[in-house]
């Protein structure tokens, strides 16, 4: 989480909070060049200490490549992010711009194949993503492993973390369970360690020290709640002390729907505890379980409702619909062949009568990531429409992520960012245009063209 704050200092330098920090702690330089300074605040010290993690995970996103050192900088999406091949054909001081074919506005594939090994060539097209706490966590685990930390517990915890983040629950509940598993909730034990409170007794029972495992599972008040739950949770007995061990035990024995209810109830148990600490009433178990169940059911219903919607609430159709009169609809799709290490794209243009005006398919080597493949195909579809001289066009595909990115004005930090940005700029040159989403069955013609491309 602290690394994400570092990321925000880089991404939004004009925000008020960032300007205040910069003026006080690192005037005249950017955040990556900053020092801890004298008498730093607790907040700045914490953020600054997370800078090393961010620096290890940062890489260049290639635009025109004129500022990126080909051999020295971190720009390869795949780990270790640098070129490890021996220097050959082009100089040690070469820039990434020198391996771009500017006429095709794409990599100079023949030159790249001459310079780099096959493994490096494939890595150039591997997906990289925007900053996330998830990716930062895995990077920190990797750093600890390199520092000879014990890896057995880390490896054994991976299935538990994966199970947690795959639960269909509101994000605030998932984060709460993560905090409880990592023992970073403000329990009496943790507050006592920081000399914030003078005793460690649980505010619910006043008989034992309040740990995460105690207040959420072993305390008599918590047991009353779990005993009132119907189904497998009610019948489950766990003797573990730490909450992480309790949750890991349940992960091995409960189905998703029961584990989701457990997480939601645990959140309500903690919320009730907080009410008591601040002078509120003790809610009975039946109310907690009813409220927790409501959270799970409402979230599930909202997901079911939005699954039928396309980007920004637009209905996603199951079949192809004709465009407006005098408009041309361009459907696109991409397909991958891992064995041949190629991607295929298919594009078909049809008018408001449903008549085919043009179609094309093509292949590009070394593309292995579905999102990159879809972005490339979308960009080519816009370029195809531009070359045809179309005045009013509709771009339609089944890749929800790319559709959302094209419709949004926000910057895209992932590996498809430059492709999306270029497609947006070309779209803005049309007098009239729109982007729509269709499900796979409605995009069948473009899909078959893409499949045909990789079959040749």
C-alpha positions in Angstrom: 0.0 0.0 0.0 2.9 2.4 0.8 4.4 1.6 -2.6 1.1 2.7 -4.2 1.4 6.0 -2.5 4.9 6.4 -4.0 3.3 5.6 -7.4 0.8 8.4 -6.9 3.6 10.9 -6.2 4.9 10.1 -9.7 1.6 9.9 -11.5 -0.1 13.0 -10.1 2.7 15.6 -9.4 0.3 18.5 -9.6 -2.0 17.3 -6.8 -2.0 19.5 -3.6 -0.7 16.7 -1.4 2.2 15.9 -3.7 3.1 19.6 -4.1 3.2 20.0 -0.3 5.5 16.9 0.1 7.7 18.0 -2.7 8.1 21.5 -1.4 9.1 20.2 2.1 11.1 17.1 1.3 12.4 17.0 -2.2 12.4 20.5 -3.9 14.3 20.7 -7.2 14.3 16.9 -7.8 11.7 14.3 -8.5 10.6 11.7 -6.0 12.9 8.9 -7.3 15.9 11.1 -6.5 14.7 12.3 -3.1 16.4 11.7 0.2 14.9 11.0 3.6 16.0 14.4 4.9 16.3 15.7 8.4 13.5 15.1 11.0 11.1 13.5 8.5 7.5 12.9 9.6 6.3 9.4 10.2 4.2 9.5 7.0 7.1 10.7 4.8 9.5 8.2 6.4 7.1 5.3 5.6 6.5 6.5 2.0 10.2 7.0 1.4 11.1 3.6 2.7 8.8 2.0 0.1 10.5 3.9 -2.7 13.1 1.0 -3.2 10.3 -1.4 -3.9 8.7 0.9 -6.5 12.1 1.5 -8.2 12.7 -2.2 -8.6 9.4 -2.7 -10.3 9.5 0.4 -12.5 10.3 0.0 -16.2 10.0 2.3 -19.3 6.9 2.1 -21.4 8.1 2.5 -25.0 6.8 5.4 -27.0 9.2 6.6 -29.7 12.1 5.0 -27.7 14.3 8.1 -28.2 15.2 8.4 -24.5 15.5 4.7 -23.6 19.0 3.1 -23.7 18.6 -0.2 -25.5 21.2 -2.2 -23.5 21.2 -0.4 -20.1 17.6 0.7 -19.2 14.8 -1.5 -17.9 12.2 -1.6 -20.7 11.6 -5.3 -21.4 8.2 -6.2 -19.9 9.3 -9.6 -18.7 11.7 -10.1 -15.7 14.6 -9.0 -15.4 13.4 -6.1 -17.6 16.9 -5.5 -19.2 18.5 -6.9 -22.3 21.0 -9.7 -21.2 22.1 -10.7 -24.7 25.6 -9.7 -25.8 26.0 -6.4 -27.7 26.0 -6.9 -31.4 25.1 -5.3 -34.7 24.2 -2.0 -33.1 26.3 0.0 -30.7 26.2 -0.1 -26.9 24.9 3.4 -26.8 21.9 2.6 -29.1 18.4 3.8 -28.2 15.3 1.7 -28.5 14.1 4.0 -31.3 16.7 2.3 -33.5 14.8 -1.0 -33.5 11.5 0.5 -34.6 10.3 0.5 -38.2 8.8 4.0 -38.5 7.2 3.3 -41.8 5.1 0.5 -40.4 4.9 2.2 -36.9 5.9 -1.1 -35.3 9.0 -3.0 -34.3 11.6 -3.8 -36.9 11.1 -7.5 -36.5 13.9 -8.7 -38.9 16.4 -6.4 -37.2 15.3 -7.6 -33.7 15.6 -11.2 -34.7 19.2 -10.6 -35.8 20.2 -8.8 -32.6 18.5 -10.8 -29.9 18.0 -14.4 -28.9 14.6 -16.0 -29.5 13.9 -15.8 -25.7 14.5 -12.1 -25.6 12.4 -11.5 -28.7 9.5 -13.2 -27.0 10.0 -11.2 -23.8 9.7 -7.9 -25.7 6.1 -8.7 -26.4 5.3 -10.1 -22.9 2.5 -8.2 -21.1 3.4 -5.7 -18.4 0.8 -3.9 -16.3 0.0 -0.8 -14.4 0.9 -0.5 -10.7 -1.2 -2.6 -8.4 -0.8 -3.6 -4.7 -1.1 -7.2 -6.0 2.0 -6.8 -8.2 3.9 -4.9 -5.6 3.2 -7.7 -3.0 4.6 -10.3 -5.3 7.7 -8.2 -6.0 8.3 -7.7 -2.3 8.0 -11.5 -1.8 10.6 -12.0 -4.6 12.9 -9.4 -2.9 12.7 -11.2 0.4 13.4 -14.5 -1.2 16.5 -13.1 -2.8 17.5 -11.9 0.7 17.6 -15.5 2.0 14.3 -15.1 3.8 12.5 -18.4 4.5 10.4 -19.3 1.5 8.5 -22.3 2.8 5.8 -20.2 4.6 5.5 -17.8 1.7 5.0 -20.6 -0.8 2.4 -22.4 1.4 0.5 -19.1 1.8 0.1 -18.5 -1.9 -3.1 -20.7 -2.4 -4.7 -19.0 0.6 -4.1 -15.5 -0.8 -5.2 -16.6 -4.3 -8.4 -18.0 -2.8 -9.0 -14.7 -0.9 -8.7 -12.4 -3.8 -10.9 -14.6 -6.0 -13.8 -14.3 -3.6 -16.8 -12.4 -5.0 -17.0 -9.8 -2.3 -16.8 -6.0 -2.0 -13.2 -4.9 -2.0 -13.4 -3.4 1.5 -14.2 -6.9 2.9 -11.3 -8.5 1.0 -9.0 -5.9 2.3 -10.3 -6.3 5.9 -9.6 -10.1 5.7 -6.1 -9.4 4.3 -5.4 -7.0 7.1 -6.6 -9.5 9.7 -4.5 -12.3 8.2 -1.4 -10.0 8.3 -2.2 -9.0 11.9 -2.4 -5.3 11.2 -5.8 -4.5 12.6 -5.8 -2.1 15.6 -6.4 -4.8 18.2 -5.6 -4.2 21.8 -2.4 -6.2 21.5 -1.2 -4.2 18.6 -2.2 -0.9 20.2 -0.4 -1.9 23.4 2.8 -2.6 21.5 2.7 0.9 20.2 2.0 2.3 23.7 -1.4 3.7 22.6 -3.4 1.8 25.2 -2.5 0.7 28.7 -4.0 -2.8 28.7 -4.5 -5.7 26.2 -7.9 -7.0 27.4 -10.5 -7.7 24.8 -13.3 -5.1 25.0 -15.9 -7.8 24.3 -15.1 -10.3 27.1 -12.5 -8.5 29.3 -10.9 -11.8 30.1 -8.2 -12.4 27.5 -5.7 -10.4 25.4 -7.3 -9.2 22.2 -5.6 -10.6 19.2 -7.0 -11.0 15.7 -7.7 -14.7 16.2 -9.3 -14.0 19.6 -11.7 -11.2 18.7 -12.8 -12.6 15.4 -13.0 -16.3 16.3 -12.2 -17.5 19.8 -13.9 -14.8 22.0 -17.2 -16.0 23.5 -19.0 -13.1 21.8 -17.6 -14.2 18.4 -18.4 -17.9 19.2 -22.0 -16.9 19.7 -22.1 -15.4 16.2 -20.4 -18.3 14.5 -22.7 -20.8 16.4 -25.7 -19.0 15.0 -24.5 -19.4 11.4 -26.2 -22.1 9.5 -24.3 -24.7 7.4 -20.6 -25.7 7.4 -19.4 -22.7 9.3 -21.5 -23.5 12.4 -20.0 -27.0 12.5 -16.4 -26.0 11.9 -13.9 -26.2 14.8 -10.5 -24.6 14.5 -8.0 -24.6 17.3 -5.4 -22.2 15.6 -4.3 -19.1 17.4 -3.6 -16.8 14.5 -6.4 -15.5 12.2 -4.4 -16.4 9.1 -4.2 -20.0 10.2 -7.9 -20.0 10.9 -8.7 -18.6 7.5 -6.3 -20.9 5.7 -7.9 -23.9 7.5 -11.4 -22.7 6.3 -10.1 -22.2 2.7 -9.2 -25.9 2.5 -12.7 -26.9 3.7 -15.3 -24.5 2.6 -16.8 -23.8 -0.8 -16.7 -20.2 -2.1 -20.2 -19.3 -1.0 -19.5 -20.4 2.6 -16.1 -18.7 2.6 -17.7 -15.5 1.3 -20.2 -15.6 4.1 -17.5 -16.2 6.7 -15.5 -13.2 5.5 -18.6 -11.0 5.5 -19.6 -12.1 9.0 -16.0 -11.6 10.3 -16.2 -8.1 9.0 -19.4 -7.5 10.9 -18.0 -9.0 14.1 -15.1 -6.5 13.9 -17.6 -3.7 13.2 -19.6 -4.6 16.2 -16.4 -4.7 18.3 -15.7 -1.1 17.2 -19.2 0.0 18.1 -18.6 -1.3 21.6 -15.2 0.4 21.9 -16.8 3.7 21.1 -19.8 3.3 23.4 -22.3 1.6 21.1 -24.7 -1.3 21.8 -23.8 -4.9 21.4 -25.8 -6.2 18.4 -27.2 -9.7 18.7 -25.7 -12.5 16.4 -28.9 -12.7 14.3 -28.6 -9.1 13.2 -24.9 -9.5 12.3 -25.6 -12.6 10.3 -28.5 -11.0 8.5 -26.5 -7.9 7.6 -23.5 -10.0 6.5 -25.7 -12.2 4.3 -27.3 -9.1 2.8 -23.9 -7.8 1.8 -23.0 -11.1 0.0 -26.4 -11.4 -1.8 -26.5 -7.7 -2.9 -23.0 -7.9 -4.3 -23.8 -11.1 -6.1 -26.9 -9.6 -7.6 -25.0 -6.4 -8.7 -22.5 -8.6 -10.5 -25.2 -10.5 -12.3 -26.9 -7.3 -13.3 -23.7 -5.7 -14.6 -22.5 -8.8 -16.4 -25.2 -8.1 -19.0 -24.0 -4.6 -19.6 -21.2 -3.4 -21.9 -18.9 -0.5 -21.2 -20.5 2.4 -19.4 -23.8 0.7 -19.0 -24.3 0.0 -22.7 -26.1 -3.3 -23.4 -23.9 -5.9 -24.8 -25.7 -7.6 -27.6 -25.5 -11.3 -28.4 -25.9 -10.7 -32.1 -24.6 -8.3 -34.6 -26.7 -5.2 -35.1 -26.7 -2.9 -38.2 -25.0 0.5 -37.8 -26.9 3.8 -38.4 -27.7 4.8 -41.9 -24.6 6.0 -43.9 -22.4 4.6 -41.2 -19.9 1.7 -41.5 -19.4 -0.8 -38.7 -15.9 -2.3 -38.3 -15.8 -5.5 -36.2 -12.5 -6.7 -35.1 -11.1 -9.7 -33.3 -7.7 -11.3 -32.5 -6.6 -14.9 -32.1 -3.4 -16.5 -30.7 -1.5 -19.6 -31.7 1.0 -20.3 -28.9 2.7 -23.1 -30.9 3.4 -20.9 -33.9 4.0 -17.9 -31.6 1.8 -15.6 -33.7 -1.4 -13.6 -33.4 -4.0 -13.3 -36.1 -6.4 -10.5 -36.6 -9.7 -10.3 -38.5 -11.6 -7.1 -39.5 -14.8 -6.9 -41.4 -16.7 -3.7 -42.4 -20.4 -3.7 -43.1 -23.0 -1.0 -43.9 -26.5 -0.4 -42.6 -27.9 -3.0 -45.0 -25.5 -5.6 -43.6 -23.6 -5.8 -46.8 -19.8 -6.4 -46.5 -17.9 -3.4 -47.8 -14.4 -4.7 -47.0 -12.6 -7.3 -44.9 -9.0 -8.2 -44.1 -6.9 -10.6 -41.9 -3.3 -10.5 -41.0 -0.7 -12.2 -38.7 2.0 -10.6 -36.4 4.7 -12.8 -34.9 5.7 -13.1 -31.2 2.5 -11.7 -29.7 1.5 -13.9 -26.8 -0.7 -11.7 -24.7 -4.5 -11.6 -25.4 -4.9 -7.9 -24.4 -2.0 -6.8 -26.5 -3.4 -8.8 -29.5 -6.8 -7.2 -29.1 -5.4 -3.7 -28.8 -3.3 -4.2 -32.0 -6.3 -5.5 -33.9 -8.4 -2.6 -32.7 -5.8 -0.1 -33.8 -5.6 -1.8 -37.2 -9.3 -1.6 -37.5 -9.3 2.1 -37.0 -6.5 2.5 -39.4 -8.3 0.3 -41.9 -11.4 2.6 -41.7 -9.2 5.7 -42.1 -7.6 4.3 -45.2 -11.0 3.6 -46.7 -11.9 7.2 -46.3 -15.0 6.5 -44.1 -16.7 9.5 -42.6 -19.0 7.9 -40.1 -17.8 4.7 -38.4 -18.5 2.4 -35.5 -15.8 0.3 -34.0 -17.1 -2.9 -32.4 -15.4 -5.8 -30.6 -15.8 -8.4 -27.9 -12.7 -7.3 -25.8 -14.3 -5.4 -22.9 -10.9 -4.2 -21.5 -10.0 -2.6 -24.8 -13.5 -1.1 -25.4 -13.4 0.5 -22.0 -9.9 1.9 -22.6 -10.9 3.4 -26.0 -14.1 5.0 -24.6 -12.3 6.5 -21.6 -10.1 9.6 -21.7 -8.0 8.4 -18.8 -4.3 7.4 -19.4 -3.7 3.7 -19.8 -0.5 2.6 -18.0 -0.4 -1.0 -19.1 1.4 -2.4 -22.1 -1.6 -1.6 -24.4 -1.4 2.1 -23.4 0.4 3.4 -26.5 -1.8 1.2 -28.8 -5.0 2.5 -27.2 -3.7 6.1 -27.3 -2.9 5.9 -31.0 -6.3 4.4 -31.8 -8.0 7.2 -29.8 -6.1 9.8 -31.8 -7.1 8.3 -35.1 -10.8 8.0 -34.0 -10.9 11.7 -33.2 -10.1 12.4 -36.9 -13.4 11.0 -38.0 -16.4 13.4 -38.3 -18.5 10.8 -36.5 -17.5 7.7 -34.6 -18.5 5.5 -31.7 -17.1 2.4 -30.0 -19.4 -0.4 -28.9 -19.2 -3.8 -27.3 -20.7 -7.1 -28.6 -20.4 -10.6 -27.2 -18.5 -13.3 -28.9 -21.5 -14.7 -30.8 -22.2 -11.2 -32.3 -18.5 -10.9 -33.4 -18.3 -14.3 -35.1 -17.4 -13.0 -38.6 -14.3 -11.1 -37.3 -13.4 -14.1 -35.1 -13.5 -16.5 -38.0 -11.2 -14.2 -40.0 -8.7 -14.0 -37.1 -8.8 -17.8 -36.8 -8.3 -18.2 -40.6 -5.3 -15.9 -40.4 -3.4 -18.1 -37.9 -4.4 -21.3 -39.7 -2.5 -20.5 -42.9 
